[in-house]
Amino acid sequence: MTAATIPRTAESLSEPERRLVFVALLASVTASGFAIGGVVPLVTFILERRGVPASLIGVNAAVPVLAVILVSIFLGPVSRAIGIKAVLFSGLFITALSTALMPHWTSLEAWMVLRFLSGLGAGAHWILSETWINAVAPNQKRGLYAGLYSTLFTVGFVISPIALTFMDLDSPLPFYLMIVLMLLSAAPLWLARNLLPDVTAHSGSPAWSMLLAAPIVFAAALAAGLNDSALWALLGLYGLRNGISEADALVLLSIFAGGTVALQLPLGWLADRGGLARFLLASAAAGALGAALLPFAIGSPVLLWPLLFIWGGLMIGLYTLGLAQLGERFQGAPLVGANALFISIYAVGSMTGPPIYGAAMDAYGPNALPIGVLVCCLLMMAAGLECFRKSA
């Protein structure tokens, strides 16, 4: 075994090597964010054009998340069998291939299957990227590192919907662009492949017993999963059903994601100094307030655009600060299991959020979306305050 092939651990990395791994991970998740940020609204708008009900659009958005849950359960055994890097790179290839087939196999049933396969590959990339980021992040800067990760990942969620407004959504070109971005996300990890810490030995099924150790962290994962996926899948649809044009509805998504890009770094920086748990509850409060104001602002861009920008930045902090607090509470070998559990719970929320909110929109009208987000954030706040009361 050569030096280049000896498995590395996070502890064995020098400081320059840690920085190189972190930069490679950030470059990879940035390209991945561009791809995911384009595919989700692209599929939603195409299905809406076909007259597919919002409930089925939500189910379609939930299918790749089901794949992520399965990946979180079986990642450890599969990685030990074929190697963690083989899982990572073959998964990214499967994701690109599945997306390439979507313009040619266009039935709703085929898209369900293809998006499931895509979710398998994307899920492995997601879990491993976050585990590696938490492994190399210094304790005193976890909020900042998590904020930088979230910022670069969501840059694509801002730019991709705007780029789609200049493309013919009925042509295969948007899909081909997403394929290129998916393949690009593999490039930096391939270049840094010999430095990536080996987490295979500790990879396993989600450590469910950890729920009791940090309930507020995992409650944040569930709330973030329910709301993030539903809003990204259905916010454009919410705009359409309130009389906004297709192009303007795509811009709404970019403004919402723009808040994430602008505010995650300062939010993480402040949380490192003011307390991750306190800022986690503040993010839930911001999510509830923004949801309550959305129906009153939807008819006025002057009110709507600033609201979406601030709402997006602060509410998505549930995931950013939850991830940072996860790294604070679990370190060393338990971190991988905790990260798998965090993503599993987030994925459960992501899988159930779009169909639940979509069905509610079909049954009760578009305002069922912000009402659902409001209730979810209030429950998250209640859970957090109860944890503070018991620990006092």
N, C-alpha and C positions, 0 to 999 in steps of 0.2 A: 504493500500500500504506500503510495507516494504522499508527500506532504500535502499536495493539492487535493488529495482525495480523503484525507483523514477528517472525520466529522468534527466540526467546530462546535463549541459551546459558547453561549453569550459571555460567560465569565472569562473565556480564553482570548476574546477579541481585544486587541489594543484599541486605544482611543481613536486613532485614525481609521482603523478598520470598522469600528462602531459607526463612525460618521459616514463612511462609504456605504455600509449596509443600509443605514437610514436614508441616505440620498437615493439609493437604488429602489428602496421600497416606496419612497415618495414619488419618484418618477413613474413607477409601475402603477400605483393607485391613481395617479393623475390621468394616465391614458385610459385606465379602466373606467374612471368616472366619466370621461368623455363618451365612451361607448355605452355605458349603462344609462347615462343622462340623455342619450339620443334614442335608444331602443324603446324605453318605457313609454314616453309620450308618442313616439312614432306608431307603435302598435295600438295604443289607445285611440288615436285619431283615425287610423285606418279602420279599426273595428267600428267606431262610431259612424263613419261614413257608410259602412255596410249595413247600418241599422241594428247592430248587436246591442241588446239591453245592457244597461250599466252593471247589472248583477253579474252577467257573463264576462264583461270586460274586467270586472274585479276578480273573478275566478281565474281568468287568464293571467292577470298580474300576480296572482298568488301561486300559480303552478311552479315557477322557478324557485320560489321561496321554500316550497315543500322539498325541493331538491337540496336546498341548503341545509335543512334540518337533517336529512338523511346523511349528507356529507359530514355534518358535525358528529354524528353517531359512529359512522364507519371509517372516518379519516384515519384513526389510529391503526386499526388492523390492516387496512389496505396499504398504508404507508410503510408499515413494518414488513409487508409482503413484497412490495415492489420498489420501495424507496420513496421518500417524501418529495424529492425533486421530480421524480418520474410522475407522481400524482399531480404536482403543480403544473408542469409544462404540458402533459397530455390533456389535463383538464382545460387549459386555455385553448388548446387546439380544438377540442370538442366544442367549446363555446363558439369559436369562430366558424367552424363547419356548420353547426346547427343554424347560426344566423344566416349563413350563405344559402341555406336551403329554403328559408322562409319566403323569398320572392317567387319561388317555383312551386312549393307545396303550400297553397294559399288557404286551404279550408281551416275553419276554426279548430277542428279536431287535430289536424296536422300541426298547427301552431302550438297547441297545448303540449304535444309530444316534444316538439323542437325546443320550446322554451324550458321544458323540464330538463332536457339534456344540457341546454345552455346553463341552467342553474347549477348543475352538478359541477361543471368546470369553474364557474364563477365563484361558487361556494368555497371550493378548496383554496382559491386565490385569496378570497376575503379572510377566511379563518387564519391561514398561515401568515398573511401580511400583518394582521393585527397582533397576532402572537409575537411575531418578530419585532414589531415596533415597541410593544410593551416590554420585551426582553432587553432591548438596547436603550430604552429611555431612562435617564437619571431620575431618581426619586423626587428631587426638588423641582423638576421641570416637567412633570407628567402632564399637567394641564396644558402647558405650552406645546409639548410634543403632540398631544392628542388634538389640540386645536389646529396645529399645522397640518396634520394628517387629514382632518375633516375639511379644512380649507381647500387643500389641493384636490382632494377627491371630488368635492362639489363644484370646482371650477367648470368641469364638464357639464354639470347639471345646469349651469348658467348659459354656457355658450352653445351647447348642442341644440336646445330647442330653438334658439335664434337662427342657427344655421339651417335648421329644417324649414324655416319660413322661406328660404331662397331655393328650395328644392321641390321637385315634383314628387309628392308623397306616393303617387301611384306607380312610380318607376322603381327599379331595383337599386338606384344610385344611393339612397340613404342607407340601405342595408349594407352595401359594399363599403361605404365609409366606416360604418361601425365595425366591420370585420377587420379592416386595416388597423383601427385603434385597438381592438382586442389583441391582435398579434403584436402590436407595438408594446403593449403592457408586459409582454414576456421578455422583451429585449434587455431591460436593465437588470432584471433578476438573473437572466442567463449570464450576463457579464460578471455579476457578483456571486455566482452560484457556489464558488468554493469558500466564501465567507459566511454564507447564510448559516446561522446556528442550527444544529441538529436538534429537533424537538421530538423526534420519533419515539425515543425511549419513554417519554412522558405523555405521548398522545394516547388518548383513549376516549371512552364514552363520556359525555358531559357528567361532571361530578355534582349530582343533584343535591347531595348533602350540604354543599356550600351555600344553598339558599338561605339557611338559617344564620350563616355567618355574616352575610351582608345583604339583607332583604331589600334595602332601599336601592342598592345598585341594580339588582335584578328587576325590581319594579320599574326602574327607569328604562331598562332594556325593553320590557314589555310595552310600556307606554310609547316609547320612541318607535318601536316596530309597528304598533297599531296605526299611529298617526303619520309617520314618515311615508310608508308605502301607500296609504290611502290618499294622502294629499298629492303625492307625486303621480299616482295613477288617475286621480279623479278631480284634482283642482282645475285642470284645463276643461274638463267636462262640466264642472260647476260653473265656470265662466260661460261656456257655450249655452248652457240651459238658463243662464240669466241674460241672454241676448248679446253676449260679446262675440265678436267675429273669431274665426279660427286662428288667424294670425295674432290677434290681440291676446287670445287665450294662451297661445304658446309663450308670448312675452310675459304673461303672469307667472308662468313657471320659472322663467329666467330671473324675474325680480325676486320671487320667493327664495330661490336658491342663491341669488346674489347676496342676500343677507347672511347666509351661511358662510360664504366666502369672506365677507368683510368682517364678520363679528366673531368667528370662532377663535382666532388668535388672541384678540383682546380679552375675550371671555375666559379662555384657558389661562392667560397670564394673570388676570384678576383672581381667578379661582385658586391658583397656586398660593396667593397671598391672603385671600379672605376665607378660604375653606371650601373644599370641593363639595361637601355635603350641602352647605348653605346655598351655594350657587346652583346646585342641582334643583333644589326646591324653587329657587327664583326662576329657573327655566320653565318649570311646570306652571308657575303662576303666569308667566308671559304667554305660554301656550293657551291657557284658559282665557286670558284677556283678549288676545288676538282673535280667537275663535268667536268670542262674544261680539266683537266689533265688525267682523267680516260682512255679515248680511247688511249692515248699515252703510258700509263703504263700497260695496260692489258696483254701485251705479256711478261712482265718481272717481276717475283716475287720480285726481289730486289727493284724495284720501286713501284710495286703495293701494297705490304703489308704495308710499312710505310704510303703510301698515304691513303689507306683505314682506317688505324688506326687513323690517325690525322683527316681525313675527317669525319669519323663517330663520333668522340668525339666532334668536334667543331660544326658540323652542327646540331647534335641532341640537341645542346645547345639552338636551337630555342624554343624547347618545355620546357626544363628545366628553362630557364631564362624567358620565357613567363609566365610560371606558377608562378614563384617567383614574377614577376612584377604584376601579377594579385592579389596576396595576399597583395602587397604593395598598390595598387590602390583601392581595395575593401575590407573592413573589416566589421566585425559584420554581421548583417542580410543580407546585399546585397551580401556577399561572396558566398553563396550557389547558388544564381541565376547567378552570374558572372561565377562561376566554371562550372555550367551546360552549359552556353553559350560557354565558352572556349572549353569544350569537344565536344559540338555539332558541332562547327565549325571545330575543329580538325577531328571529325568523318566524316563530309561532305568531307573534303579533303582526308581522308583515304579511303572513299568509292569510290570516283571518280578517285583517283590517279592510282591504279593498272589497272583498265580497260582502262583508257586513255593511259597510258604509254605502257601497253601490246599491245593494238591495234596499237600504233605507231611503236612498235618493229616489229609486223607482217608486217606492211606496208612498213617501211623504213629501217628495219634492227636493230640490237641490239643497235647501238649508239644513237637511238632515246631516250633511257633511260637517259643517262647523259645529252643530249641536253635539254630534258624536265626539269630536275633538275636545270640546269644552268639558263634557262629562268625564272623559278619560283623564284629562289633565287635573281636574278637581279631585278625582280618586287618587291620582298619584300624589298630589299635595297632602291629602288626608293620610295616606300611608306613610309618607315621609315625616309628617308631624307626629304621628303615633310612635315612630321609631325614635324620634328625638325625645319624646316624653318618657319612653321606657328606659332610655339610656341616661336620663337626667338624674 
